[in-house]
Amino acid sequence: MNVGVLALQGDFREHLFALAECGVTGKLVKTPEDISSVDALVIPGGESTTISKLAKAFGLFDLISKRISDGMPTYGSCAGMILVAKSIVDPASDQDTFGGIDMEVRRNAFGRQTESFEVDLEFESITGAPIRGVFIRAPWVESHGSAVEILSTVEISGVAHPVAVRQGRVLATAFHPELTGDNRVHRYFLEDVCKK
């Protein structure tokens, strides 16, 4: 399987390394030809507005949206979660999403950069020790459709906010598993989401 990592901005190198540790050589995606040559796509953390604008500037935006709509397995972490959402609460000016998951997300939901945090998470379908969640200006799922599967939540002031979700062949996490050295989320994407 050819797995692409969108390499316009953000921590795409860390995702390449995580995929390599799972036995997959990822391909950097920067051009329309690149997106046409991959079977699955990882959208990294970074700045969702910048990634969206660069995808348009490089002629990738509509191609990625169509590939996701046509069933290409896709995993988005942090900014990637925002970009695979159907809509955004209070989006930045001219910010669009690729779509893929019937959800509305809130950008920077947990606060600013100085309020970044780490926490252990239970993750549906992944056994063993909890997943370490690294949250950096992270989003959460504000609302979602009935087809969206909630895989993990974080409780804030007694309210459980979804931070890992899946709809069919699209997976999204509000946190950064690529920064922890624990590659179980990437394995879940490769071995479960991509195989359906």
Contacts in CASP RR format, 6 or more apart in sequence:
PFRMAT RR
TARGET T0000
AUTHOR 0000-0000-0000
METHOD contacts of the structure
MODEL  1
MNVGVLALQGDFREHLFALAECGVTGKLVKTPEDISSVDALVIPGGESTT
ISKLAKAFGLFDLISKRISDGMPTYGSCAGMILVAKSIVDPASDQDTFGG
IDMEVRRNAFGRQTESFEVDLEFESITGAPIRGVFIRAPWVESHGSAVEI
LSTVEISGVAHPVAVRQGRVLATAFHPELTGDNRVHRYFLEDVCKK
1 24 0 8 1.000
1 39 0 8 1.000
1 40 0 8 1.000
1 190 0 8 1.000
1 194 0 8 1.000
2 26 0 8 1.000
2 27 0 8 1.000
2 37 0 8 1.000
2 38 0 8 1.000
2 39 0 8 1.000
2 40 0 8 1.000
3 19 0 8 1.000
3 24 0 8 1.000
3 26 0 8 1.000
3 27 0 8 1.000
3 38 0 8 1.000
3 39 0 8 1.000
3 40 0 8 1.000
3 41 0 8 1.000
3 42 0 8 1.000
3 190 0 8 1.000
3 194 0 8 1.000
4 26 0 8 1.000
4 27 0 8 1.000
4 28 0 8 1.000
4 29 0 8 1.000
4 34 0 8 1.000
4 38 0 8 1.000
4 40 0 8 1.000
4 41 0 8 1.000
4 42 0 8 1.000
5 12 0 8 1.000
5 15 0 8 1.000
5 16 0 8 1.000
5 19 0 8 1.000
5 26 0 8 1.000
5 27 0 8 1.000
5 28 0 8 1.000
5 29 0 8 1.000
5 41 0 8 1.000
5 42 0 8 1.000
5 44 0 8 1.000
6 12 0 8 1.000
6 29 0 8 1.000
6 41 0 8 1.000
6 42 0 8 1.000
6 43 0 8 1.000
6 44 0 8 1.000
6 51 0 8 1.000
6 55 0 8 1.000
6 60 0 8 1.000
6 64 0 8 1.000
7 28 0 8 1.000
7 29 0 8 1.000
7 30 0 8 1.000
8 30 0 8 1.000
8 50 0 8 1.000
8 51 0 8 1.000
8 54 0 8 1.000
8 55 0 8 1.000
8 58 0 8 1.000
8 60 0 8 1.000
9 46 0 8 1.000
9 47 0 8 1.000
9 50 0 8 1.000
9 51 0 8 1.000
9 54 0 8 1.000
10 44 0 8 1.000
10 45 0 8 1.000
10 46 0 8 1.000
10 47 0 8 1.000
10 51 0 8 1.000
10 79 0 8 1.000
11 44 0 8 1.000
11 45 0 8 1.000
11 46 0 8 1.000
11 176 0 8 1.000
11 178 0 8 1.000
11 179 0 8 1.000
12 28 0 8 1.000
12 42 0 8 1.000
12 44 0 8 1.000
14 44 0 8 1.000
14 176 0 8 1.000
14 178 0 8 1.000
14 179 0 8 1.000
15 42 0 8 1.000
15 44 0 8 1.000
15 77 0 8 1.000
15 178 0 8 1.000
15 186 0 8 1.000
16 26 0 8 1.000
16 28 0 8 1.000
17 178 0 8 1.000
18 177 0 8 1.000
18 178 0 8 1.000
18 181 0 8 1.000
18 183 0 8 1.000
18 186 0 8 1.000
19 25 0 8 1.000
19 26 0 8 1.000
19 42 0 8 1.000
19 186 0 8 1.000
19 190 0 8 1.000
20 26 0 8 1.000
21 181 0 8 1.000
21 183 0 8 1.000
21 186 0 8 1.000
22 183 0 8 1.000
22 186 0 8 1.000
22 187 0 8 1.000
22 190 0 8 1.000
24 190 0 8 1.000
27 34 0 8 1.000
27 37 0 8 1.000
27 38 0 8 1.000
28 34 0 8 1.000
29 35 0 8 1.000
29 38 0 8 1.000
29 41 0 8 1.000
29 60 0 8 1.000
30 58 0 8 1.000
30 60 0 8 1.000
31 58 0 8 1.000
31 60 0 8 1.000
32 58 0 8 1.000
32 59 0 8 1.000
32 60 0 8 1.000
32 63 0 8 1.000
35 41 0 8 1.000
35 60 0 8 1.000
35 63 0 8 1.000
35 64 0 8 1.000
35 67 0 8 1.000
36 63 0 8 1.000
38 72 0 8 1.000
39 72 0 8 1.000
39 73 0 8 1.000
39 194 0 8 1.000
40 72 0 8 1.000
40 73 0 8 1.000
40 74 0 8 1.000
40 75 0 8 1.000
40 189 0 8 1.000
40 190 0 8 1.000
40 194 0 8 1.000
41 64 0 8 1.000
41 67 0 8 1.000
41 68 0 8 1.000
41 72 0 8 1.000
41 73 0 8 1.000
41 74 0 8 1.000
41 75 0 8 1.000
42 74 0 8 1.000
42 75 0 8 1.000
42 76 0 8 1.000
42 77 0 8 1.000
42 189 0 8 1.000
43 51 0 8 1.000
43 74 0 8 1.000
43 75 0 8 1.000
43 76 0 8 1.000
43 77 0 8 1.000
43 79 0 8 1.000
43 80 0 8 1.000
43 83 0 8 1.000
43 84 0 8 1.000
43 98 0 8 1.000
44 76 0 8 1.000
44 77 0 8 1.000
44 78 0 8 1.000
44 79 0 8 1.000
44 80 0 8 1.000
44 178 0 8 1.000
45 76 0 8 1.000
45 77 0 8 1.000
45 78 0 8 1.000
45 79 0 8 1.000
45 80 0 8 1.000
45 176 0 8 1.000
46 78 0 8 1.000
46 79 0 8 1.000
46 80 0 8 1.000
47 79 0 8 1.000
48 79 0 8 1.000
48 80 0 8 1.000
48 82 0 8 1.000
48 83 0 8 1.000
48 92 0 8 1.000
48 95 0 8 1.000
48 107 0 8 1.000
49 92 0 8 1.000
49 95 0 8 1.000
51 79 0 8 1.000
51 80 0 8 1.000
51 83 0 8 1.000
52 61 0 8 1.000
52 83 0 8 1.000
52 95 0 8 1.000
52 96 0 8 1.000
52 97 0 8 1.000
53 94 0 8 1.000
53 95 0 8 1.000
55 61 0 8 1.000
55 64 0 8 1.000
55 98 0 8 1.000
56 96 0 8 1.000
61 96 0 8 1.000
61 98 0 8 1.000
64 98 0 8 1.000
65 98 0 8 1.000
65 99 0 8 1.000
67 74 0 8 1.000
68 74 0 8 1.000
68 84 0 8 1.000
68 98 0 8 1.000
68 99 0 8 1.000
68 100 0 8 1.000
68 170 0 8 1.000
69 99 0 8 1.000
69 100 0 8 1.000
71 169 0 8 1.000
72 169 0 8 1.000
73 169 0 8 1.000
73 170 0 8 1.000
73 171 0 8 1.000
73 189 0 8 1.000
73 193 0 8 1.000
73 194 0 8 1.000
73 196 0 8 1.000
74 84 0 8 1.000
74 98 0 8 1.000
74 100 0 8 1.000
74 169 0 8 1.000
74 170 0 8 1.000
74 171 0 8 1.000
75 170 0 8 1.000
75 171 0 8 1.000
75 172 0 8 1.000
75 173 0 8 1.000
75 185 0 8 1.000
75 186 0 8 1.000
75 189 0 8 1.000
75 193 0 8 1.000
76 83 0 8 1.000
76 84 0 8 1.000
76 171 0 8 1.000
76 172 0 8 1.000
76 173 0 8 1.000
77 172 0 8 1.000
77 173 0 8 1.000
77 175 0 8 1.000
77 176 0 8 1.000
77 177 0 8 1.000
77 178 0 8 1.000
78 136 0 8 1.000
78 137 0 8 1.000
78 138 0 8 1.000
78 139 0 8 1.000
78 173 0 8 1.000
78 174 0 8 1.000
78 175 0 8 1.000
78 176 0 8 1.000
80 172 0 8 1.000
81 105 0 8 1.000
81 139 0 8 1.000
81 165 0 8 1.000
81 172 0 8 1.000
81 173 0 8 1.000
81 174 0 8 1.000
82 88 0 8 1.000
82 97 0 8 1.000
82 105 0 8 1.000
82 107 0 8 1.000
82 139 0 8 1.000
83 97 0 8 1.000
83 98 0 8 1.000
83 99 0 8 1.000
84 97 0 8 1.000
84 98 0 8 1.000
84 99 0 8 1.000
84 100 0 8 1.000
84 101 0 8 1.000
84 170 0 8 1.000
84 172 0 8 1.000
85 97 0 8 1.000
85 99 0 8 1.000
85 100 0 8 1.000
85 101 0 8 1.000
85 103 0 8 1.000
85 104 0 8 1.000
85 105 0 8 1.000
85 141 0 8 1.000
85 172 0 8 1.000
86 97 0 8 1.000
86 99 0 8 1.000
86 100 0 8 1.000
86 101 0 8 1.000
86 102 0 8 1.000
86 103 0 8 1.000
86 104 0 8 1.000
87 97 0 8 1.000
87 103 0 8 1.000
87 104 0 8 1.000
87 105 0 8 1.000
88 95 0 8 1.000
88 97 0 8 1.000
88 104 0 8 1.000
88 105 0 8 1.000
88 106 0 8 1.000
88 107 0 8 1.000
89 104 0 8 1.000
89 105 0 8 1.000
89 106 0 8 1.000
89 107 0 8 1.000
89 142 0 8 1.000
90 106 0 8 1.000
90 107 0 8 1.000
91 107 0 8 1.000
92 107 0 8 1.000
100 167 0 8 1.000
100 170 0 8 1.000
101 144 0 8 1.000
101 148 0 8 1.000
101 165 0 8 1.000
101 166 0 8 1.000
101 167 0 8 1.000
101 170 0 8 1.000
101 172 0 8 1.000
102 144 0 8 1.000
102 145 0 8 1.000
102 147 0 8 1.000
102 148 0 8 1.000
102 167 0 8 1.000
103 141 0 8 1.000
103 142 0 8 1.000
103 143 0 8 1.000
103 144 0 8 1.000
103 145 0 8 1.000
103 148 0 8 1.000
103 162 0 8 1.000
103 165 0 8 1.000
103 167 0 8 1.000
104 141 0 8 1.000
104 142 0 8 1.000
104 143 0 8 1.000
104 144 0 8 1.000
105 139 0 8 1.000
105 140 0 8 1.000
105 141 0 8 1.000
105 142 0 8 1.000
106 139 0 8 1.000
106 140 0 8 1.000
106 142 0 8 1.000
107 137 0 8 1.000
107 139 0 8 1.000
108 137 0 8 1.000
108 138 0 8 1.000
108 139 0 8 1.000
109 138 0 8 1.000
109 139 0 8 1.000
109 140 0 8 1.000
109 142 0 8 1.000
109 161 0 8 1.000
109 174 0 8 1.000
110 116 0 8 1.000
110 117 0 8 1.000
110 135 0 8 1.000
110 137 0 8 1.000
110 138 0 8 1.000
110 140 0 8 1.000
110 154 0 8 1.000
110 156 0 8 1.000
111 137 0 8 1.000
112 137 0 8 1.000
113 136 0 8 1.000
113 137 0 8 1.000
116 134 0 8 1.000
116 135 0 8 1.000
116 136 0 8 1.000
116 137 0 8 1.000
116 138 0 8 1.000
117 135 0 8 1.000
118 132 0 8 1.000
118 133 0 8 1.000
118 134 0 8 1.000
118 135 0 8 1.000
119 132 0 8 1.000
119 133 0 8 1.000
119 135 0 8 1.000
119 154 0 8 1.000
120 129 0 8 1.000
120 130 0 8 1.000
120 131 0 8 1.000
120 132 0 8 1.000
120 133 0 8 1.000
121 130 0 8 1.000
121 131 0 8 1.000
121 132 0 8 1.000
121 133 0 8 1.000
121 152 0 8 1.000
121 154 0 8 1.000
121 163 0 8 1.000
121 164 0 8 1.000
121 175 0 8 1.000
122 130 0 8 1.000
122 131 0 8 1.000
122 152 0 8 1.000
123 130 0 8 1.000
123 131 0 8 1.000
123 151 0 8 1.000
123 152 0 8 1.000
123 164 0 8 1.000
123 184 0 8 1.000
123 185 0 8 1.000
123 188 0 8 1.000
124 149 0 8 1.000
124 150 0 8 1.000
124 151 0 8 1.000
124 152 0 8 1.000
124 164 0 8 1.000
125 151 0 8 1.000
125 188 0 8 1.000
125 192 0 8 1.000
126 184 0 8 1.000
126 185 0 8 1.000
126 188 0 8 1.000
131 152 0 8 1.000
131 177 0 8 1.000
131 182 0 8 1.000
131 184 0 8 1.000
131 185 0 8 1.000
132 177 0 8 1.000
132 180 0 8 1.000
132 182 0 8 1.000
133 175 0 8 1.000
133 176 0 8 1.000
133 177 0 8 1.000
133 180 0 8 1.000
134 175 0 8 1.000
134 176 0 8 1.000
134 177 0 8 1.000
134 179 0 8 1.000
134 180 0 8 1.000
135 154 0 8 1.000
135 163 0 8 1.000
135 174 0 8 1.000
135 175 0 8 1.000
135 176 0 8 1.000
136 176 0 8 1.000
138 163 0 8 1.000
138 174 0 8 1.000
138 175 0 8 1.000
139 174 0 8 1.000
140 154 0 8 1.000
140 161 0 8 1.000
140 162 0 8 1.000
140 163 0 8 1.000
140 174 0 8 1.000
141 148 0 8 1.000
141 150 0 8 1.000
141 161 0 8 1.000
141 162 0 8 1.000
141 163 0 8 1.000
141 165 0 8 1.000
141 174 0 8 1.000
144 150 0 8 1.000
144 162 0 8 1.000
144 165 0 8 1.000
147 167 0 8 1.000
147 168 0 8 1.000
148 165 0 8 1.000
148 166 0 8 1.000
148 167 0 8 1.000
149 165 0 8 1.000
149 166 0 8 1.000
149 167 0 8 1.000
149 168 0 8 1.000
150 162 0 8 1.000
150 164 0 8 1.000
150 165 0 8 1.000
151 164 0 8 1.000
151 165 0 8 1.000
151 166 0 8 1.000
152 162 0 8 1.000
152 163 0 8 1.000
152 164 0 8 1.000
152 173 0 8 1.000
153 160 0 8 1.000
153 161 0 8 1.000
153 162 0 8 1.000
153 163 0 8 1.000
154 160 0 8 1.000
154 161 0 8 1.000
154 163 0 8 1.000
154 174 0 8 1.000
155 161 0 8 1.000
163 173 0 8 1.000
163 174 0 8 1.000
163 175 0 8 1.000
164 171 0 8 1.000
164 172 0 8 1.000
164 173 0 8 1.000
164 174 0 8 1.000
164 175 0 8 1.000
164 185 0 8 1.000
165 171 0 8 1.000
165 172 0 8 1.000
166 172 0 8 1.000
166 193 0 8 1.000
168 193 0 8 1.000
168 196 0 8 1.000
169 193 0 8 1.000
169 194 0 8 1.000
169 196 0 8 1.000
170 193 0 8 1.000
171 188 0 8 1.000
171 189 0 8 1.000
171 193 0 8 1.000
173 185 0 8 1.000
177 183 0 8 1.000
177 184 0 8 1.000
177 185 0 8 1.000
177 186 0 8 1.000
178 186 0 8 1.000
END
